[in-house]
Amino acid sequence: MDQTQKYSNSNKERYLNELLELLKIPSVSADPSYKKDVIQCAETLAEGLRKIGIQNVEVCETAGNPIVYGEKIVDATKPTVLVYGHYDVQPADPLELWSSPAFEPVIKSTEKHPQGAIFARGACDDKGQMFMHVKAVESMLAVNELPCNVKFMIEGEEEVGSENLAIFVKEEKERLKADIILVSDTGMLANDVPSITTGLRGLSYVEVEVTGPNRDLHSGLYGGCVANPINVLAEMIASLHDSNGKITIPGFYDKVVELTDKERAEMARAPFSHVAYCKALNIAETMGESGYSTMERGSIRPTLDVNGIWGGYTGEGAKTVIASKAFAKISMRLVPDQDPEEVTNLFKTHFESIAPNSVKVIVKPHHGGEAAVTPIDSVGYLAASMAYEKAFGKKPIPVRSGGSIPIIAMFEKELGLKTILMGFGLDSDAIHSPNEHFGLFNFYKGIETIPYFYYYFTELTK
């Protein structure tokens, strides 16, 4: 891979500028008003793939946003790597909390990124990380060092549940045939502590609606006489955890897989500073389920969190009303063997059962997905480990992530393939938050590391 690395190094500035242009496109999938931008982003990616020599590039229409597909078959007898990524991004709100406009990327130094970081929505999740793969393959193709076949599948609905990707995968199993799936939509422990994500939590996402009186009421005339849906919702949500941080939904933990002491000890090898963790978040203390460390709570234990809550008057000044309705969005992160549909039903049954007769409750399920685990003795993991060791000079630590990528379990079910998660972001990169960023070191290190994966995976599968 010497020539590949030389080519990458000589084109670093161009690679960065191309990423900056991609980040300027506000491809927000959650807001229909950005539909034209989403399509523009897909077409821009497709054209970029064609330019580097990827063949059969197609912007595949779906019932929602398009999926960009392309392939390079160098030898049908060689293994095939299927690269997945997404070009859609989260909404940038609240805009006033950004230090610079979300879709006008700028490079600034930070404590974690002294060499500079790109500040923009999608910089880390997932345009920057997805683009590393495109540029890594370009570098290999340019010097004729691509050792195996590659296919790209880049979608535009990851941030809203990937509903149409599942349909596409089921319909295109023949076109998507491969030996391994490669994804960079996760992170690593630190720039000097490489790691590979070997597990992801699943997800159950619901929205609840609590209705009281048939209209907003004057809080002076009716206060203390009728149920206030906002008060009721707050009490119901508060009851979903006990004093030890455990979730109170009956049956919620029935299928939770408990890790052995040995497995927990292996996880504990990852460096973690409680003081630094709290300092980075500007909090005085952590909290969560009793009996587990902070890292365990965020990776191998299920959780329930309110993601949004609203109702009544929230404008300037005062308006003394008892709202007719109150709403909340709630997500539950799941661990292996927990079924998202089953957990959603458990939540619905319990939440409706604890509602007082003074209100009506509706639970609306949204998207979900199963947890996923990758064995650390698989050929794919070993190839990734060797690639990190080559690029970083040290073996990566296997870690389980607290995040969810529901399509990983779907890939295994529909395509029969394991996924290798080679993430290069940091927890501090503020994905989904104002001032999202991605380090230049990380961007370039990803482009350096990925070709080694292709090389070692091809060698190990001979």
N, C-alpha and C positions, 0 to 999 in steps of 0.2 A: 504493500500500500504506500510505498515511498512517493511514487509519482502522484498518487491521489492527494496525499498530504501537501505536496509542493503546489499542486494546482489550487487546492483550497486556500492555502496561505497567500498565494499571489492574487486571489480574487476576493479576499475578505471584505474590502471596502465595497465592492459591487454587491456582494451578498447582503451586506447590511443595508445598503440603500434600497435594494429590492424589497427587503422586509419592511422598511419604513414606509414605502409606497403602499404595500399591502395593508399595513396598519391604519392608513388614512381612510380606508373604506369602512364605513360604519355598518358592518354586516350583522346587525342585531336581529336575531331570529325571533325574539319574544314580541317584537313590536311590528305589526303589519306595515306601518308607515315606512319601514326601512327595506321593504321588499325589493325595490330596484337596486339598492346597494348590495343586498345579499346576492342577487343574480350577477351583478357586476363583479363581485368578489370571486364567484365561481368561475366566471368566464376568464377573469384575469389569471386564476390558478391554472386553468386548462391551457391557456396560451403559454404560460410559463413552462408547463410540462412538455408541450410540443417543442419548444425552443431548445430544451436540453436533450432531446432525442427520444422521449417517451412516445410509444406508438399506441394506436387505437384509442387516442384520448377522446373522451366523450363527456359532455355535460348532460348527465342522465336526468330527465324530468321525473318528478315524483308528484304525489298529491300535495306536497308542501314545497320545500326548497330542494334545489337540484343537488345531485351527488356527482362529484368529479371522479371519473375513472380513467386510468391509463395503465399501460404495461410495457415492459421491455423483456422479451424472451430471448436470452442469449444462447440458450441450449436447453432443449426440452428434457434432456436427461439430468440436468442440474436441479437442485432444490429451488423452490420459489418462496420468496418473502412477500407477504401481503402487508403493506403499510397502511394503517388507518390513522386518520386525523380529522379535525373539524375546523372549518373556516368561519363558523358563526361565533358570535361573542355575546357576552352578557350586556344588558343595558348599562349605560355609564352612570346612571343616577346613584346618589345625588351629585349633580354636576358641580355644585358650589364647593364640594370638598376636594376636588382635584386641584393640585398645585399648578397644573397646566392642562389645556384642553385634551379631553380623552382621545380624540381622533386626530390630534396634531402631535405625533410622536416627537419626543425630545430625549436627549441623552444627558443624564446627570449622575454624578457619583453619589454613593451611599456608603454607610458603614459596612454593609455586607457586600457591596459591589464597588470597591474603590477604583476599579478600572472603568466604571461607568455602567449604567443600566438604561434600557429603553423604557420610558414611561409612556404607556398608551394602553387603551382597552384592547385586550387580546394579545398583548406582548408575550405573556407567558402561557395563557390559556385561550387558544392553543395555537394561534398563528405562528408565534416564534418557534415553538417546539415542532410543530408540523413542518414548518419551512426548513428546519435543519435537515430533515429527511430528503426533501427535494434537492437541496444544495449538496448533500452528501452523495446522492446518486448522480447528480450532475458531475461532481468531481471524479467519481469513478468512471463514468461514461466517457468523459473528456480525454482520459488517458488510457482507455481500454482496460480498466482494472475491475470492472464489475464481475465478480466471480460466479454469480448465479442470477436467476430471474427475479424480477421485481414487479409487483403490481401495486398501484395506488388506489385507494378508495377514501375520498375526502368528502365528508358530509357537511350539511348546513343546518342541522337541527339538533346537535348534541345538547345545547343549552336548554332545549325545550322537550327533551325526552326521546329523541331519535326514533319516533314512531314509524316514519317512512323508510328509515334505514333497515329496520327489521323486515319490512316487506321486500325491499330491494335484495337483501341477502337471501331470503327464501327463494326469490324468483331467479336469482343469478348465481346459483351454487356452482354451475359448471364454469362460468367465467371467473369466479373467485377461488377456484381450486388453488391450494397452496400447501406449504409444509409448516408454516409458522406465521403468526400475526405479530407485527411489530408496532408498538404504540409509544409515543412520548406525550403523555397528558398527565403526568405525575411529577413528583419532585425527588430530590435527594437530600440527605441529611445536612450536608454542608459542602462548600466548594472544595474542601480538602478531605471530606469524608464521603466518597461516592457510595451510593446504595442503589439497590434494585427493589422495586415494589413487587412483592410476591403475593399480596392479598389485597382485596378491595372489599369494602362493606357494600351491602345491598341497600336498597332504598324503598321506602313507602312514603308517598307524599299525598296529603289530603288537604282539603279546604273545608272549614266548618262555618256554618251560618246559624246564629241564634236569633230567633224572632220573639219579641214580646208583644207590646200593644200594636194596633193596626196602623199607627202613625206616630211621629215624634210628638212627645208631650211636653207641656210646660213643667219644668222640674219643681216649681213652687207649688203648683196646684196638684200635681200627681206624685211628687216625690214622697217615698215612704208608703205609698198606697199600691203601686204596681211594681212588678219586677223590672229592674233595669238590665237589659240584655248584656250591656258591657260589664256590669258588676258580676252577673251570673257567669259569663264566659271566663272572666278572670278567675273566679273561684273554681270553675271546672278544670281549667288549665292547671291551676296550682295543685289540684288533687292528683294529677297524673304522675307525680313523683312523691315518694315518701321521704322521711327525714334522713334516710341513708342514701338518697339519690337513686334508688331503684324505681323502675317504672311500675305503676300499680295496675296496669291492664291485666286482667286474669288471662293466663295462658301465654303471656308475651314471651317468657323465658323457656317455655317447654322444650323447644328444639335448639336452643343455643348450645353450640359446641364449646365446651370448656377446654382450654389448652392445658397441657401437662405442665408440671413444675419445670421440667427440662426445657420445654418450648418457651415458657415465660422467661427462664434464665437466659436463653439464647437471644430473645428480644431485648433483654436488659443490657446486652453488650453495646447497644447503640448509645453513643454519647448523648447525655441530656443534662442540662443545667436548669433546675427549677427557678433559680434566681434570674437567669438570662431570659427564660421563657416569660416570666411575669414582667420583667423589664420591657421586653419587646412589645408586649400587649398593654403596658401601662396599667397593670392590675396589681393588687396587693397580695392576692392569694388565688390558687386554683380551687376548683370544686368539682364534684362528680360522685360517681358510685363508690361507696365505701369498699375497701379491700383491694383496690386496684390502683396502680400507679397512673400518673397523668398520661404517659405514653400508651398504656394499656387501655385506658378509658377512651382514648382517641383512635383506637385501631381494632382491638379484638372484642370490645364490648358494644352491645347495641345501645342506641340513644334515642331520645325524643326531644325535639326542640321546636319552639315557635319561631317561624321565619318572618311572620308579619301579623299585625293585629290592628284592627281599625273599627270605627263606628262613631256615630254622633258628629258633633261639630269640631272641626280641627283647623278652622281658619283663624284669621287675626281677630283679636278681641274676644269678647264673651258672648255666648248664646246659651241661655239656660234651658237645655232640653234634656229629656230622657229619650234616647234614640230608640227607634223601633227595631233596629237590627244591629248586630255586632258580628264581626267576621274574624277569622284567623286562618293562616296557612301554617301547617304543621308537617315537619319531616321526621321520619324515623329511619335511622341508619341501622342496617341489619348485618348480622354475621352469618357465616356458613350454616346451612340447613334451615335458616328461617326463610319461609316462603313469603314474598311480598304481598301476594293476594290474600293469603291467610292472615297475615298481620294486619292488613288494612281492614279486613272483616272483624278481627278482634277489636281493633280500635273503634270501629263504627258501632259495634254492639255495646261496648263499654261506655262510650261517650254519650250515646243516646240514653243509656240506663241511668246515668248520674245526673241527667237534666231534671230540674224541678218541673212540676206540672204548670208552673207559671210561664214557661217558654216552650217554643217548638225548636227542634234541632234538626238540621240537615247536614250530613257528611258527604262531601263530594270527592271521590277518589281521583287523583291525578296520575302521573306516571310513577313507575317503580322499576325495580330490577333486583336480581339475585346477587349475592356475594360471589366472589371468585377467588380461587387460590391457585398459584402456580408452583409445582414441585421444584425444589432447588437442585434436584438431581437430574432434571431433564436436559436434553441436548440444547434446547433453546436458552435455558438459564445459564448453562455452562459457557455457551458461546458469548452471552452478554457479559458474564463475569470476567471472562478472558479479555473481552474488548475494553472494559473499564480498567482492568489492571494494566493493560498495554498503554492506555491513554493517560491514566492518573498515577500509575506507578504503585498502586496498592489495590488489594482485593476489595470489592464492594461488599457492604453489609446487606443481607436480605432483610427487608422490613415490610410490615403490613400497613397499608394506608387507611386512614379513617374516611377517605372520600369514596365516592361511588362512580363507577362507569358502567351502568347497567348493560351496555351492549357487549361487554367482555363475556359475560355468561351466555348471552345470546349467540355470540360467535361460536363458542364451544358446542352449544346445543345444535346449531344449524349447520356449521361447517366442520365440526369435529376437530377443531384446532385450538391449541393453547395459545395464549397471548403473552408476549414478553413486554413488560412495561419499563422502558428505558427513559425515565424522567430526568430532566436536568434543571428544573426550577427549584426554588427554595420556598419553605413555608412562609418566609417573610416577604414574598413577592406580591402580596395583596391581590391575588386573583379574586374575582367577583367583587372587589372593593374599589373605592376611589384610589387613584395613584398606583394601579397595577403596573408592575415593571418586570423586566427580564434582563439579567446581567449579560453584558457583552462576553465576559468570560464563559458563561454558561452556553450562550448561543454558539460560540466558536468551538467550545469543547464538545458540544453535541455533534457538530459537523465533523470533528476529528474522530470521535469515538465510534459513530455509527458504521463507517466503512469496515472497521475491524470486526464488528458483529457479522457482517456479510461474509467476511473472509473465514472467520472461525466456524461459523455455522456451516458453511460449505465444506470445510475440512472435516468437521466432526460427523457429517452425514454421508461421507464417502463410503 
